[in-house]
Amino acid sequence: MAAKKHQGRRTAKRRAAPRKKQPSGGLAKFLKTVCLSAAVSFAAMTWALHPQLRGQIDVDQILARLNLDQPGEGAASPRPPAPAAPGGYVQTSFAQCREFFPRQAPPVVPARPAQRELCFSSFAILYSGQRKTPVLVAERLNRQALIAAQGVARTDNFYKEARLPAAERAGLDDYRGSGFDRGHMAPAGDMSNADAMAQSFSLVNMVPQAPQANRGAWNKIEQDTRKYVMRAKGDVYVISGPVYGDHPQTIGAARVAVPDYTFKAVYDATTGRSWVHWLANSPDARPGAPISYEEFVRRTGLRVLG
């Protein structure tokens, strides 16, 4: 009997043996940062030395295998695009919201400083912290979404985007008294629920727009796009944004850049048709005939349709 009791005590001791210590939160974050830097550096160096392998190396897959992008650990924070490849372009990722791009293929864009990817519930934004405006804003629209949008009240509550570093944000004061409207790229009229409507008034979704263009020609382009979506048989992808000259005018203390033009690229996933509305940011702007997607790429270097 005593032997059995003694054996039971030994078993209990084995079960109560202390578990191995896991790395502290600070150390774990440090190790993840080291792994992240190594993965991105590896991809950038490989792309630079072997451009033919660029399409075969997926940074997102590397990060996933390293378990570096878990929900709750910065997943909502804006991420920079992939490192610059030869030719001065970057492959964006938008790992959390690729559904806003045709074939879930995120854009390839010219490399610029301080570009960040932001996901919202009904649109995605590539943002320029240098110009304090979006590079592009992507939506996926269809008839059902626009019917729902008709019942959503407009809020008009513009706000600064808290996810960005303070030095990269536009503020309400930058637009106040500037003579320019806060022009939506993803229109409030496209938003199919209250959350999306509220998010559409983030200043990262705005560019300084001539009031006459914003309320006139640009508004007509938005309405015409919605009319097309209502007739379409499936999803229509709409990608909008500004186009700048070499030395753009700026407004406010944050020096928010004023675009020379705005564009709205439309792609019907059912028919494969695409076109781009191109509008001068000026008081006398008038909607003209859309340009081809190929002409748009030639003018901007943006490859927004994958």
C-alpha positions in Angstrom: 0.0 0.0 0.0 2.8 2.4 1.0 4.6 1.6 -2.2 1.6 2.5 -4.3 1.2 5.8 -2.4 4.8 6.6 -3.0 4.4 5.7 -6.7 1.4 8.0 -6.9 3.4 10.9 -5.4 6.2 10.4 -8.0 3.6 10.4 -10.8 2.1 13.6 -9.4 5.5 15.3 -9.3 6.1 14.3 -12.9 2.8 15.8 -13.9 3.5 19.0 -12.0 6.9 19.5 -13.6 7.3 23.1 -14.7 6.7 23.8 -18.4 9.4 25.3 -20.5 9.3 29.1 -20.5 8.0 30.7 -23.7 9.7 33.9 -25.0 8.3 37.0 -23.4 6.0 39.3 -25.4 8.8 41.8 -26.1 11.2 39.1 -27.2 8.6 37.4 -29.4 7.9 40.7 -31.1 11.6 41.3 -31.6 12.1 37.8 -33.1 9.1 38.3 -35.4 10.5 41.7 -36.5 13.9 40.1 -37.3 12.2 37.3 -39.3 10.1 39.8 -41.2 13.1 41.9 -42.1 15.0 38.9 -43.3 12.0 37.6 -45.4 11.5 41.0 -47.1 15.2 41.5 -47.7 15.5 38.0 -49.2 12.6 38.7 -51.6 14.0 42.1 -52.6 17.5 40.8 -53.2 16.2 37.8 -55.1 14.0 40.0 -57.3 16.9 42.4 -58.0 19.4 39.6 -58.9 16.9 37.3 -60.7 14.0 39.3 -62.1 12.7 36.2 -63.9 11.8 34.7 -60.5 9.7 37.6 -59.4 6.4 36.0 -60.1 7.5 32.8 -58.3 8.3 34.3 -54.9 5.3 35.4 -52.8 6.2 37.4 -49.8 2.8 36.8 -48.2 3.3 33.1 -48.3 6.7 33.5 -46.6 5.2 35.6 -43.9 2.3 33.2 -43.4 4.8 30.3 -42.9 6.6 32.4 -40.4 3.3 33.2 -38.6 4.0 36.9 -38.7 0.7 38.2 -39.7 -1.8 36.9 -37.1 -5.1 38.7 -36.5 -4.8 41.0 -33.5 -1.1 41.6 -34.0 -1.2 44.6 -36.3 -3.4 43.1 -39.0 -5.4 46.3 -39.1 -2.3 48.5 -39.5 -1.4 49.9 -42.9 1.3 47.9 -44.6 3.8 49.1 -47.2 3.9 47.5 -50.6 6.5 44.9 -51.5 10.1 46.2 -52.1 10.9 48.0 -55.3 11.6 45.7 -58.2 13.9 46.6 -61.2 12.2 49.3 -63.2 11.0 51.3 -60.2 7.7 49.5 -59.6 6.3 47.8 -56.5 3.9 44.9 -56.3 1.2 45.8 -53.7 -0.1 43.0 -51.5 -3.5 43.9 -49.9 -3.4 40.5 -48.3 -6.4 41.3 -46.1 -8.7 42.7 -48.8 -7.8 41.4 -52.3 -11.5 41.0 -53.0 -11.6 44.6 -54.2 -9.4 43.9 -57.2 -10.1 41.9 -60.4 -9.0 38.3 -60.1 -7.8 39.3 -56.6 -4.7 40.5 -58.3 -3.5 43.7 -56.4 -2.0 46.5 -58.5 1.6 47.1 -59.6 2.4 50.8 -59.2 5.4 53.1 -59.5 7.6 53.2 -56.4 7.1 56.3 -54.3 8.0 57.2 -50.7 5.6 56.4 -47.8 3.0 54.3 -49.6 0.7 52.4 -47.3 -2.1 49.8 -47.9 -5.3 50.3 -45.9 -8.3 48.0 -45.9 -11.8 49.1 -45.2 -15.1 47.2 -45.1 -16.2 48.2 -48.6 -13.0 49.5 -50.3 -9.2 49.4 -50.2 -6.8 52.3 -50.4 -3.1 52.6 -51.4 -2.2 55.8 -49.6 0.7 58.3 -50.1 2.0 59.7 -46.9 4.1 62.0 -48.9 1.2 63.6 -50.8 -1.4 63.0 -48.0 -3.9 61.6 -50.5 -4.7 58.2 -51.9 -2.7 56.7 -54.8 -5.8 54.7 -55.7 -9.0 53.5 -54.1 -10.6 50.2 -55.1 -14.2 49.1 -54.9 -16.1 46.0 -56.0 -19.7 46.9 -56.9 -22.8 45.1 -58.1 -26.5 45.7 -58.4 -27.3 44.2 -55.0 -24.8 46.5 -53.2 -26.1 49.6 -54.9 -29.7 48.8 -54.1 -28.7 48.5 -50.4 -26.7 51.8 -50.6 -29.9 53.6 -51.6 -31.2 53.1 -48.0 -28.1 54.4 -46.2 -28.1 57.9 -44.9 -25.1 60.1 -45.7 -23.2 61.2 -42.6 -20.7 63.9 -43.8 -18.5 63.2 -40.7 -15.0 63.7 -42.1 -12.1 62.5 -39.9 -8.4 62.0 -39.8 -7.1 58.4 -40.2 -5.7 57.3 -36.9 -3.9 54.3 -38.3 -1.4 56.6 -40.0 1.7 58.2 -38.5 0.8 61.8 -37.5 3.3 63.2 -40.0 1.5 61.4 -42.9 -2.0 62.5 -42.2 -4.1 65.2 -43.8 -6.3 67.2 -41.4 -9.6 69.0 -41.6 -7.8 72.3 -41.1 -5.7 71.6 -44.3 -8.9 71.8 -46.4 -10.6 74.6 -44.5 -10.4 77.9 -46.4 -8.3 76.3 -49.2 -10.9 76.8 -51.9 -11.0 73.0 -52.6 -13.6 70.4 -51.8 -12.7 67.2 -49.9 -13.4 65.1 -53.0 -14.3 61.4 -52.4 -12.6 58.8 -54.5 -14.8 56.0 -53.3 -18.1 57.8 -53.3 -20.4 57.9 -50.3 -23.2 57.0 -52.7 -21.6 53.6 -53.3 -21.6 52.6 -49.6 -24.1 49.7 -48.8 -24.1 49.9 -45.0 -23.6 52.4 -42.1 -20.1 51.3 -41.3 -19.0 51.7 -44.9 -20.6 55.1 -45.1 -18.8 56.3 -42.0 -15.5 54.9 -43.3 -15.9 56.7 -46.6 -15.4 60.0 -44.9 -11.8 59.2 -43.8 -9.5 61.8 -45.2 -7.4 59.1 -46.8 -10.3 58.7 -49.2 -10.2 62.4 -50.2 -8.3 64.6 -52.6 -8.4 68.4 -52.9 -10.9 68.9 -55.8 -12.1 72.0 -57.5 -15.7 72.5 -56.2 -17.1 72.8 -59.7 -15.5 69.6 -60.8 -16.4 67.7 -57.7 -20.0 68.7 -57.7 -20.4 68.7 -61.4 -18.4 66.6 -63.9 -16.9 64.2 -61.3 -20.4 63.7 -59.7 -21.8 62.9 -63.1 -19.0 60.3 -63.7 -19.9 58.7 -60.3 -23.6 58.6 -61.2 -22.9 57.2 -64.7 -20.8 54.5 -63.2 -23.5 53.5 -60.8 -26.0 53.4 -63.7 -23.7 51.0 -65.5 -23.3 48.8 -62.4 -27.1 48.5 -62.0 -27.3 47.1 -65.6 -24.3 44.8 -65.3 -24.8 41.1 -64.7 -22.2 40.7 -62.0 -19.4 42.4 -60.2 -17.9 45.6 -61.5 -14.5 46.8 -60.2 -14.0 50.5 -59.9 -10.6 52.0 -59.1 -10.3 55.8 -58.7 -7.5 58.2 -57.8 -5.5 61.4 -58.5 -2.8 62.2 -61.0 -0.2 64.8 -60.3 2.2 66.9 -62.2 5.9 67.2 -61.3 5.4 70.1 -58.8 1.8 70.0 -57.5 0.2 72.8 -55.6 -0.4 72.0 -51.9 -2.8 73.2 -49.3 -2.7 73.5 -45.5 0.1 72.9 -43.0 0.3 69.2 -43.9 1.0 70.3 -47.6 -1.8 68.1 -49.1 -1.1 67.8 -52.8 -3.6 69.1 -55.3 -4.0 66.7 -58.3 -4.0 67.9 -61.9 -6.5 65.1 -62.9 -8.6 62.4 -61.3 -9.4 59.0 -62.9 -12.0 56.3 -62.5 -11.1 52.9 -64.0 -14.0 50.5 -64.6 -13.8 46.8 -65.2 -16.8 44.6 -65.8 -15.8 41.1 -64.6 -18.6 39.4 -66.6 -17.8 40.9 -70.0 -14.1 41.6 -69.6 -14.7 45.2 -70.8 -12.7 48.1 -69.2 -12.4 51.8 -69.7 -11.1 54.8 -67.7 -12.8 58.2 -67.1 -10.1 61.0 -67.1 -11.1 64.4 -65.7 -9.1 67.7 -65.3 -9.2 69.1 -61.7 -10.4 72.5 -62.8 -13.5 74.7 -62.5 -14.4 74.3 -66.2 -13.8 70.5 -66.3 -16.3 68.6 -68.6 -16.6 64.8 -68.8 -15.2 63.5 -72.1 -15.1 60.2 -73.8 -13.4 57.5 -71.7 -9.8 56.5 -72.6 -8.6 52.9 -73.0 -7.0 51.1 -70.1 -3.8 50.8 -72.1 -3.7 54.6 -72.6 -4.3 55.1 -68.9 -1.3 52.8 -68.0 0.8 54.8 -70.5 -0.1 58.1 -68.9 0.2 57.0 -65.2 2.3 53.9 -64.9 -0.5 52.4 -62.7 -1.5 48.9 -63.5 -4.6 48.7 -61.4 -6.5 45.8 -63.1 -3.9 43.1 -62.4 
